[in-house]
Amino acid sequence: MADHPVEDWDTTDDNNATIDGHAISENQDPGELNDAMRSMTGAMARLIHSQTGEKVSTGTADAQVLATGLSYTTSGPGLVAFRAGAGLTVTGACTINVDSFGVQSIKRVDGTNPSAGDITAGGIYLLAWQAGTGVWQLLNPTPSAGISNLVEDTTPQLGGDLDLNGNAIDFPTTANITDVLDEDNMASDSPTVLATQQSIKAYADTKAAATQDDQSFYGVLRGTVLDGDVRIILNARRAGTITGVTTRCSAGTATLTVKINTTALGGTANSVSTSEQTQAHASANAFAIGDDIVLTIASASGLSDLSFSIEYEETLD
């Protein structure tokens, strides 16, 4: 009996007048009935078997050949299921020749070429013929195996916010990190909570401010005062920052410059007179443990009884 594809039968019952050459029209010859029925059942069986995946492809990985038993030629096939033959895992763009239908391309549903492994040796695949585009559409490419852990993905990216869903993050040396807090005073004191950059800075700034103690150093140079250097602090025991210098004398004038070792404070030197004067200093004004604080008096004229006050912030231990 001929292999007559069921797809060639007409969907209008009355238009089906023959089956494989056996008349089945009204008032048919009784002798045709048994042959027609056998052709019909054989055609249905062949169609079913072509869609169960029992047919195995041959050829090469990217140019496969499939014999369905339906003898497709120029008529348009419908659905074909097959098992990819041994060693026939596609590497990319590929074709298939179903029966004598001819070599045709296989495409994914979106019209693109298959990717490597979309058809894998031993897997069962369903193809649908697309008459409009003249290609076989692969309906069930091999699903991606995904990754079992992030180690396998060297550049993981999130598509949205990460929700821990009540779980924690384990780091190599610290487990069960549960949250990140923006807490300026670090009151939670938790071993399993991280802090934001802003809260760390705020906490550090608070602590830094607490380590500064405002101090004043007072002194008087009695009698006549001449030009020269007077070392008022030798080998400072604590570090600090000088913020201001105040001067006044009982008579005369002079210029007074405060130095850390041999470097003058940034800003303006004091013009000493019988009027009190204060000069602020904001640069070159930090001294370290072991530094000397020196008064340099210049252009002294009738200068006597020089009083001075040095304001500074002392760094606590």
ROGUVEX-27299 format. One line per field, with one value per atom (N, C-alpha, C): residue number from 1; residue in one letter; atom name; x, y, z. Coordinates in steps of 0.1 Angstrom, whole numbers. Layout:
n [NUM ...]
res [A ...]
atom [CA ...]
xx [X ...]
yy [Y ...]
zz [Z ...]
//
This chain:
n [1 1 1 2 2 2 3 3 3 4 4 4 5 5 5 6 6 6 7 7 7 8 8 8 9 9 9 10 10 10 11 11 11 12 12 12 13 13 13 14 14 14 15 15 15 16 16 16 17 17 17 18 18 18 19 19 19 20 20 20 21 21 21 22 22 22 23 23 23 24 24 24 25 25 25 26 26 26 27 27 27 28 28 28 29 29 29 30 30 30 31 31 31 32 32 32 33 33 33 34 34 34 35 35 35 36 36 36 37 37 37 38 38 38 39 39 39 40 40 40 41 41 41 42 42 42 43 43 43 44 44 44 45 45 45 46 46 46 47 47 47 48 48 48 49 49 49 50 50 50 51 51 51 52 52 52 53 53 53 54 54 54 55 55 55 56 56 56 57 57 57 58 58 58 59 59 59 60 60 60 61 61 61 62 62 62 63 63 63 64 64 64 65 65 65 66 66 66 67 67 67 68 68 68 69 69 69 70 70 70 71 71 71 72 72 72 73 73 73 74 74 74 75 75 75 76 76 76 77 77 77 78 78 78 79 79 79 80 80 80 81 81 81 82 82 82 83 83 83 84 84 84 85 85 85 86 86 86 87 87 87 88 88 88 89 89 89 90 90 90 91 91 91 92 92 92 93 93 93 94 94 94 95 95 95 96 96 96 97 97 97 98 98 98 99 99 99 100 100 100 101 101 101 102 102 102 103 103 103 104 104 104 105 105 105 106 106 106 107 107 107 108 108 108 109 109 109 110 110 110 111 111 111 112 112 112 113 113 113 114 114 114 115 115 115 116 116 116 117 117 117 118 118 118 119 119 119 120 120 120 121 121 121 122 122 122 123 123 123 124 124 124 125 125 125 126 126 126 127 127 127 128 128 128 129 129 129 130 130 130 131 131 131 132 132 132 133 133 133 134 134 134 135 135 135 136 136 136 137 137 137 138 138 138 139 139 139 140 140 140 141 141 141 142 142 142 143 143 143 144 144 144 145 145 145 146 146 146 147 147 147 148 148 148 149 149 149 150 150 150 151 151 151 152 152 152 153 153 153 154 154 154 155 155 155 156 156 156 157 157 157 158 158 158 159 159 159 160 160 160 161 161 161 162 162 162 163 163 163 164 164 164 165 165 165 166 166 166 167 167 167 168 168 168 169 169 169 170 170 170 171 171 171 172 172 172 173 173 173 174 174 174 175 175 175 176 176 176 177 177 177 178 178 178 179 179 179 180 180 180 181 181 181 182 182 182 183 183 183 184 184 184 185 185 185 186 186 186 187 187 187 188 188 188 189 189 189 190 190 190 191 191 191 192 192 192 193 193 193 194 194 194 195 195 195 196 196 196 197 197 197 198 198 198 199 199 199 200 200 200 201 201 201 202 202 202 203 203 203 204 204 204 205 205 205 206 206 206 207 207 207 208 208 208 209 209 209 210 210 210 211 211 211 212 212 212 213 213 213 214 214 214 215 215 215 216 216 216 217 217 217 218 218 218 219 219 219 220 220 220 221 221 221 222 222 222 223 223 223 224 224 224 225 225 225 226 226 226 227 227 227 228 228 228 229 229 229 230 230 230 231 231 231 232 232 232 233 233 233 234 234 234 235 235 235 236 236 236 237 237 237 238 238 238 239 239 239 240 240 240 241 241 241 242 242 242 243 243 243 244 244 244 245 245 245 246 246 246 247 247 247 248 248 248 249 249 249 250 250 250 251 251 251 252 252 252 253 253 253 254 254 254 255 255 255 256 256 256 257 257 257 258 258 258 259 259 259 260 260 260 261 261 261 262 262 262 263 263 263 264 264 264 265 265 265 266 266 266 267 267 267 268 268 268 269 269 269 270 270 270 271 271 271 272 272 272 273 273 273 274 274 274 275 275 275 276 276 276 277 277 277 278 278 278 279 279 279 280 280 280 281 281 281 282 282 282 283 283 283 284 284 284 285 285 285 286 286 286 287 287 287 288 288 288 289 289 289 290 290 290 291 291 291 292 292 292 293 293 293 294 294 294 295 295 295 296 296 296 297 297 297 298 298 298 299 299 299 300 300 300 301 301 301 302 302 302 303 303 303 304 304 304 305 305 305 306 306 306 307 307 307 308 308 308 309 309 309 310 310 310 311 311 311 312 312 312 313 313 313 314 314 314 315 315 315 316 316 316 317 317 317]
res [M M M A A A D D D H H H P P P V V V E E E D D D W W W D D D T T T T T T D D D D D D N N N N N N A A A T T T I I I D D D G G G H H H A A A I I I S S S E E E N N N Q Q Q D D D P P P G G G E E E L L L N N N D D D A A A M M M R R R S S S M M M T T T G G G A A A M M M A A A R R R L L L I I I H H H S S S Q Q Q T T T G G G E E E K K K V V V S S S T T T G G G T T T A A A D D D A A A Q Q Q V V V L L L A A A T T T G G G L L L S S S Y Y Y T T T T T T S S S G G G P P P G G G L L L V V V A A A F F F R R R A A A G G G A A A G G G L L L T T T V V V T T T G G G A A A C C C T T T I I I N N N V V V D D D S S S F F F G G G V V V Q Q Q S S S I I I K K K R R R V V V D D D G G G T T T N N N P P P S S S A A A G G G D D D I I I T T T A A A G G G G G G I I I Y Y Y L L L L L L A A A W W W Q Q Q A A A G G G T T T G G G V V V W W W Q Q Q L L L L L L N N N P P P T T T P P P S S S A A A G G G I I I S S S N N N L L L V V V E E E D D D T T T T T T P P P Q Q Q L L L G G G G G G D D D L L L D D D L L L N N N G G G N N N A A A I I I D D D F F F P P P T T T T T T A A A N N N I I I T T T D D D V V V L L L D D D E E E D D D N N N M M M A A A S S S D D D S S S P P P T T T V V V L L L A A A T T T Q Q Q Q Q Q S S S I I I K K K A A A Y Y Y A A A D D D T T T K K K A A A A A A A A A T T T Q Q Q D D D D D D Q Q Q S S S F F F Y Y Y G G G V V V L L L R R R G G G T T T V V V L L L D D D G G G D D D V V V R R R I I I I I I L L L N N N A A A R R R R R R A A A G G G T T T I I I T T T G G G V V V T T T T T T R R R C C C S S S A A A G G G T T T A A A T T T L L L T T T V V V K K K I I I N N N T T T T T T A A A L L L G G G G G G T T T A A A N N N S S S V V V S S S T T T S S S E E E Q Q Q T T T Q Q Q A A A H H H A A A S S S A A A N N N A A A F F F A A A I I I G G G D D D D D D I I I V V V L L L T T T I I I A A A S S S A A A S S S G G G L L L S S S D D D L L L S S S F F F S S S I I I E E E Y Y Y E E E E E E T T T L L L D D D]
atom [N CA C N CA C N CA C N CA C N CA C N CA C N CA C N CA C N CA C N CA C N CA C N CA C N CA C N CA C N CA C N CA C N CA C N CA C N CA C N CA C N CA C N CA C N CA C N CA C N CA C N CA C N CA C N CA C N CA C N CA C N CA C N CA C N CA C N CA C N CA C N CA C N CA C N CA C N CA C N CA C N CA C N CA C N CA C N CA C N CA C N CA C N CA C N CA C N CA C N CA C N CA C N CA C N CA C N CA C N CA C N CA C N CA C N CA C N CA C N CA C N CA C N CA C N CA C N CA C N CA C N CA C N CA C N CA C N CA C N CA C N CA C N CA C N CA C N CA C N CA C N CA C N CA C N CA C N CA C N CA C N CA C N CA C N CA C N CA C N CA C N CA C N CA C N CA C N CA C N CA C N CA C N CA C N CA C N CA C N CA C N CA C N CA C N CA C N CA C N CA C N CA C N CA C N CA C N CA C N CA C N CA C N CA C N CA C N CA C N CA C N CA C N CA C N CA C N CA C N CA C N CA C N CA C N CA C N CA C N CA C N CA C N CA C N CA C N CA C N CA C N CA C N CA C N CA C N CA C N CA C N CA C N CA C N CA C N CA C N CA C N CA C N CA C N CA C N CA C N CA C N CA C N CA C N CA C N CA C N CA C N CA C N CA C N CA C N CA C N CA C N CA C N CA C N CA C N CA C N CA C N CA C N CA C N CA C N CA C N CA C N CA C N CA C N CA C N CA C N CA C N CA C N CA C N CA C N CA C N CA C N CA C N CA C N CA C N CA C N CA C N CA C N CA C N CA C N CA C N CA C N CA C N CA C N CA C N CA C N CA C N CA C N CA C N CA C N CA C N CA C N CA C N CA C N CA C N CA C N CA C N CA C N CA C N CA C N CA C N CA C N CA C N CA C N CA C N CA C N CA C N CA C N CA C N CA C N CA C N CA C N CA C N CA C N CA C N CA C N CA C N CA C N CA C N CA C N CA C N CA C N CA C N CA C N CA C N CA C N CA C N CA C N CA C N CA C N CA C N CA C N CA C N CA C N CA C N CA C N CA C N CA C N CA C N CA C N CA C N CA C N CA C N CA C N CA C N CA C N CA C N CA C N CA C N CA C N CA C N CA C N CA C N CA C N CA C N CA C N CA C N CA C N CA C N CA C N CA C N CA C N CA C N CA C N CA C N CA C N CA C N CA C N CA C N CA C N CA C N CA C N CA C N CA C N CA C N CA C N CA C N CA C N CA C N CA C N CA C N CA C N CA C N CA C N CA C N CA C N CA C N CA C N CA C N CA C N CA C N CA C N CA C N CA C N CA C N CA C N CA C N CA C N CA C N CA C N CA C N CA C N CA C N CA C N CA C N CA C N CA C N CA C N CA C N CA C N CA C N CA C N CA C N CA C N CA C N CA C N CA C N CA C N CA C]
xx [8 0 9 4 12 12 23 24 18 5 -2 -4 3 2 -12 -15 -29 -31 -19 -21 -26 -26 -31 -46 -52 -66 -73 -85 -92 -100 -101 -108 -123 -128 -142 -144 -153 -155 -158 -167 -172 -162 -151 -140 -130 -131 -122 -129 -125 -132 -124 -111 -102 -92 -88 -77 -67 -55 -45 -51 -59 -64 -77 -81 -93 -105 -115 -127 -135 -138 -147 -159 -162 -174 -187 -198 -211 -212 -218 -220 -207 -197 -184 -185 -176 -175 -172 -180 -177 -163 -157 -144 -133 -137 -127 -127 -138 -139 -128 -125 -115 -101 -98 -85 -84 -95 -95 -94 -101 -100 -86 -79 -66 -56 -58 -50 -52 -64 -67 -61 -63 -57 -42 -36 -21 -16 -23 -19 -20 -31 -32 -21 -18 -7 6 9 21 22 11 11 14 7 9 24 29 43 53 49 58 58 49 47 50 56 58 73 82 96 103 96 103 112 110 118 131 143 156 163 168 175 188 193 206 213 223 230 242 243 253 246 254 248 240 246 239 232 232 225 218 207 202 192 189 180 170 157 147 137 135 126 114 102 91 82 83 74 62 61 50 53 65 69 65 69 67 75 69 76 74 65 62 51 43 32 37 30 35 33 43 42 35 31 25 35 33 41 49 62 70 78 78 85 96 108 119 129 137 148 161 169 181 191 197 205 218 225 237 247 253 263 258 245 239 234 243 240 243 234 236 246 253 263 259 247 243 233 234 225 225 213 212 200 200 190 185 173 169 161 163 156 147 134 123 118 120 117 123 115 120 116 113 107 118 131 142 148 160 168 161 157 151 157 157 164 155 161 154 156 146 146 139 144 137 124 115 102 103 114 116 122 124 130 145 152 166 171 184 190 191 191 193 206 207 220 226 239 245 238 235 228 213 207 192 186 193 190 201 199 209 207 218 217 209 199 191 179 178 166 155 142 131 126 124 121 109 102 90 92 90 91 78 75 63 67 61 64 57 65 59 59 48 47 50 46 48 63 71 85 94 88 96 106 103 113 106 114 109 111 101 101 103 114 117 109 100 90 96 105 110 125 132 147 151 162 167 168 161 161 175 179 192 192 204 206 207 210 212 225 226 238 234 243 240 245 254 258 265 267 272 287 293 307 308 298 298 296 291 288 298 308 318 314 302 297 282 278 264 258 246 239 224 219 206 197 185 175 166 168 160 166 158 163 164 174 176 169 160 152 157 162 168 157 144 133 135 141 143 155 163 176 187 199 211 222 233 244 256 262 274 287 296 309 319 331 340 343 344 347 336 325 314 301 293 281 269 258 245 244 249 247 233 225 211 206 214 208 219 216 225 217 222 215 222 214 219 217 226 224 237 235 247 253 246 252 256 254 257 251 239 234 230 228 224 236 248 260 258 254 251 263 266 277 273 260 254 248 251 245 256 255 265 260 269 265 267 259 261 273 278 289 286 274 270 270 265 265 279 287 301 308 306 313 307 294 288 293 294 299 314 322 336 338 330 331 328 318 314 325 331 342 354 357 368 366 354 352 354 350 352 366 375 389 397 389 396 391 401 398 404 395 399 408 420 429 434 440 447 460 470 483 485 487 489 503 507 521 523 533 537 552 557 572 573 578 579 591 589 600 602 614 616 618 612 612 619 629 636 633 638 636 643 636 642 632 636 627 626 614 611 604 610 604 595 582 573 568 568 565 577 583 594 589 591 587 572 563 549 545 538 535 522 514 502 502 495 494 482 481 470 470 460 459 457 466 465 454 444 433 434 441 441 452 457 467 462 463 459 471 473 484 480 488 487 500 504 516 513 521 519 525 534 540 547 548 556 548 555 549 559 553 562 553 559 552 555 545 547 542 550 547 549 538 539 543 553 558 557 556 557 570 579 594 598 601 606 595 583 573 563 561 551 537 528 514 508 499 493 484 483 475 483 478 484 491 503 510 503 505 499 507 500 507 505 515 514 514 505 504 497 493 486 472 467 454 454 444 444 440 448 445 445 435 434 435 444 444 441 432 428 437 439 448 442 441 435 443 456 465 479 486 500 499 489 487 486 489 489 502 503 516 515 526 526 533 532 540 555 561 576 579 569 572 574 581 582 573 568 560 569 571 581 574 577 573 584 582 592 588 596 593 602 596 604 599 608 605 600 606 602 606 597 600 594 603 599 589 591 581 584 573 575 562 564 553 544 549 541 533 520 511 506 505 500 491 482 474 473 475 475 463 453 442 445 442 445 436 434 426 436 435 445 438 446 441 443 432 432 437 442 446 434]
yy [-12 0 12 23 35 42 50 58 71 73 85 94 105 113 118 116 120 135 143 157 161 151 154 152 146 144 158 159 172 173 184 186 186 187 185 171 164 150 146 153 149 150 158 159 148 139 127 116 115 105 92 93 81 80 68 66 57 63 55 48 56 51 42 40 31 41 39 48 46 57 57 66 69 78 70 77 71 59 48 37 31 31 25 10 5 -9 -16 -26 -32 -38 -42 -47 -37 -24 -14 -11 -15 -11 -16 -30 -35 -29 -27 -21 -6 1 15 16 7 7 4 -6 -9 2 9 21 32 34 44 41 29 25 26 21 22 36 45 59 66 63 68 63 50 44 51 53 59 74 81 94 95 86 85 82 72 68 79 88 99 110 109 120 115 103 98 99 102 103 90 80 67 67 77 78 85 79 84 90 102 109 103 105 101 113 111 122 128 141 147 157 162 170 181 189 201 199 186 183 169 169 156 152 139 132 124 125 117 110 97 89 87 93 92 80 75 64 70 83 89 94 93 96 110 120 134 137 144 149 164 168 182 187 178 183 188 197 203 195 190 183 191 185 192 191 182 180 167 168 156 156 144 142 132 134 125 125 114 113 116 126 129 117 113 101 103 92 92 102 110 120 131 133 143 155 161 173 185 194 205 215 222 231 246 247 261 259 268 267 253 247 234 231 220 216 202 199 185 182 169 165 154 157 148 140 127 118 124 127 132 147 153 167 177 173 182 188 193 199 213 214 227 231 244 249 247 245 245 258 264 277 276 284 286 293 293 300 314 321 335 338 327 328 328 327 326 312 311 298 291 278 271 274 274 275 261 261 248 240 228 219 221 229 230 217 210 196 187 179 171 156 149 135 127 119 112 119 132 139 138 140 139 153 156 170 171 181 183 195 192 201 204 217 221 228 223 229 243 253 267 269 267 268 283 292 306 310 305 308 297 285 274 269 268 263 254 245 237 245 247 254 244 246 238 242 234 238 236 227 224 222 233 232 227 221 216 227 226 238 239 252 255 248 242 235 245 258 268 266 272 271 266 258 252 261 271 280 292 303 315 314 303 301 299 293 290 302 313 325 336 339 348 363 366 379 380 375 375 389 390 403 401 410 409 417 411 418 427 428 436 436 441 441 427 425 412 411 402 400 388 389 377 368 373 365 359 367 362 354 352 344 354 348 356 353 361 359 355 344 339 343 350 354 344 344 333 333 344 344 348 353 358 353 345 339 347 344 349 364 371 386 388 395 396 410 420 433 444 455 467 479 485 496 509 519 533 539 536 539 547 560 568 565 561 558 544 535 521 514 519 514 499 493 479 470 474 467 452 449 436 430 417 411 405 406 401 412 424 435 444 448 457 472 481 495 503 513 521 530 534 544 556 562 574 572 561 559 557 550 548 562 571 584 592 592 599 595 582 576 580 579 582 597 605 620 623 616 619 615 603 599 608 613 622 634 639 652 650 638 635 633 632 630 643 655 668 675 681 688 702 712 726 730 736 740 754 761 774 774 780 781 796 800 814 817 829 832 847 852 866 867 875 878 892 891 903 912 925 935 938 942 946 933 933 921 925 918 921 911 914 904 891 880 867 856 844 832 828 825 820 807 796 783 781 781 780 766 757 743 735 726 718 703 697 682 680 685 684 669 667 654 648 657 653 661 655 662 672 681 691 700 709 719 733 742 756 763 769 776 791 797 811 816 828 834 848 851 865 871 884 891 905 910 924 927 939 943 956 959 971 983 981 993 988 997 993 985 981 973 963 953 942 934 925 914 901 893 880 869 860 849 836 827 814 804 796 785 772 762 748 743 741 740 752 751 763 768 762 766 775 786 796 791 794 790 797 791 797 808 819 830 842 852 865 865 870 871 882 882 892 905 916 929 933 932 934 948 952 966 965 977 977 973 971 966 951 945 930 927 917 913 898 892 878 875 865 860 846 842 828 821 808 800 787 785 773 764 768 760 759 749 747 749 744 746 734 722 710 706 702 698 684 677 663 661 650 647 648 656 658 671 678 691 702 713 725 736 744 756 768 777 787 801 811 825 832 838 846 861 869 883 891 900 908 922 932 946 951 946 951 966 974 988 992 993 997 987 974 964 959 958 953 946 937 929 923 914 908 896 898 887 880 867 859 847 843 832 824 811 802 792 793 784 772 760 748 737 727 715 704 698 688 674 666 652 643 637 628 614 607 593 584]
zz [0 0 0 -6 -7 7 9 21 18 22 18 31 32 44 48 60 65 62 63 61 47 37 24 23 33 33 35 29 30 43 48 61 58 46 42 39 47 45 31 24 11 0 3 -7 -7 3 3 -4 -17 -26 -27 -24 -25 -14 -10 -1 -8 -11 -18 -30 -38 -50 -49 -37 -34 -33 -42 -42 -29 -23 -11 -12 -25 -27 -25 -27 -26 -36 -32 -41 -45 -36 -39 -42 -49 -51 -38 -34 -21 -20 -31 -31 -27 -28 -24 -9 -2 12 21 20 29 26 13 10 15 13 18 33 40 55 59 53 56 54 42 39 50 54 64 77 82 95 94 83 82 82 75 74 88 96 109 118 117 125 122 109 105 110 110 115 130 137 152 155 148 150 147 137 134 144 154 164 178 179 193 196 187 190 188 182 180 168 159 147 150 146 150 138 140 129 126 113 109 103 95 89 98 98 107 116 126 137 131 122 117 103 98 86 88 95 99 88 89 79 87 84 91 82 84 76 86 82 91 88 75 71 64 63 56 42 38 25 21 30 26 14 4 -8 -9 -18 -20 -11 -5 3 16 22 34 46 53 65 76 87 98 110 119 131 129 133 133 146 152 165 162 167 164 176 176 185 178 183 177 178 167 167 175 177 185 179 187 183 175 174 165 174 182 189 181 178 169 175 166 171 168 161 158 146 136 124 119 116 111 102 96 86 89 83 83 70 66 54 58 58 63 51 51 39 27 17 4 3 14 13 10 12 9 21 19 30 34 46 51 64 66 79 91 102 115 122 127 134 148 157 169 167 177 176 172 177 174 160 152 139 138 150 150 148 145 144 157 158 171 177 190 196 198 201 203 214 212 222 222 214 213 209 201 198 202 212 218 215 212 209 220 215 224 229 227 231 221 225 216 213 200 196 187 188 180 170 157 146 140 137 130 117 106 93 92 89 86 71 65 51 46 54 50 49 58 58 53 51 45 54 67 77 87 93 104 117 124 137 149 156 167 179 184 194 208 210 223 224 222 223 237 238 251 260 272 281 287 290 296 310 312 325 336 333 343 350 362 370 384 389 402 414 411 421 414 421 415 411 416 412 397 391 377 368 374 367 372 364 368 368 361 361 364 376 379 380 375 376 381 389 394 384 382 374 382 395 404 418 427 441 447 455 461 475 476 488 495 507 514 519 519 523 537 546 560 562 551 552 555 555 558 547 548 539 547 542 549 542 549 544 549 543 546 561 568 582 591 586 594 587 595 589 594 588 592 593 582 581 577 585 582 577 579 575 574 569 568 574 584 591 589 588 588 602 611 625 630 631 634 647 657 670 673 663 664 676 680 692 692 680 680 684 681 686 682 669 665 657 660 652 639 636 623 615 617 610 604 592 586 587 585 586 572 570 558 559 548 548 556 554 561 576 581 595 601 593 598 599 589 589 601 603 614 627 629 642 644 633 634 637 631 633 648 653 667 676 673 682 680 668 666 674 674 681 696 701 715 720 710 714 714 712 712 725 732 744 742 744 742 754 751 761 758 768 766 774 767 774 776 789 792 796 794 799 798 806 806 805 796 796 803 815 824 820 822 820 805 801 788 779 768 759 746 742 730 719 707 696 699 694 696 697 700 701 716 720 733 732 736 735 747 745 756 759 749 752 746 753 749 749 737 736 741 733 737 740 751 755 748 743 735 722 712 699 701 691 692 680 680 669 675 671 676 668 675 668 669 679 680 690 687 696 699 713 718 725 722 728 733 743 748 756 756 764 772 782 790 783 774 767 754 744 732 722 712 701 696 689 683 674 667 659 666 669 675 666 662 654 662 662 669 658 662 654 660 651 656 651 660 657 650 637 630 620 619 609 615 610 614 612 621 619 606 599 588 593 585 589 592 600 603 616 617 630 638 651 660 660 659 661 675 683 697 701 709 714 728 733 746 745 732 730 727 732 731 716 711 697 696 689 686 672 668 654 654 645 643 634 635 627 623 610 604 596 594 586 592 588 594 609 615 630 638 632 640 645 658 663 668 668 672 685 691 703 701 709 708 701 695 689 700 695 704 699 708 704 708 698 699 696 704 701 695 683 677 677 684 686 677 669 659 660 656 655 668 679 693 695 700 702 715 726 739 745 741 745 759 767 781 785 794 800 789 781 770 775 774 778 766 766 755 760 751 753 740 741 729 731 722 723 714 719 711 715 706 708 710 722 725 721 714 711 723 727 739 734 743 741 738]
//
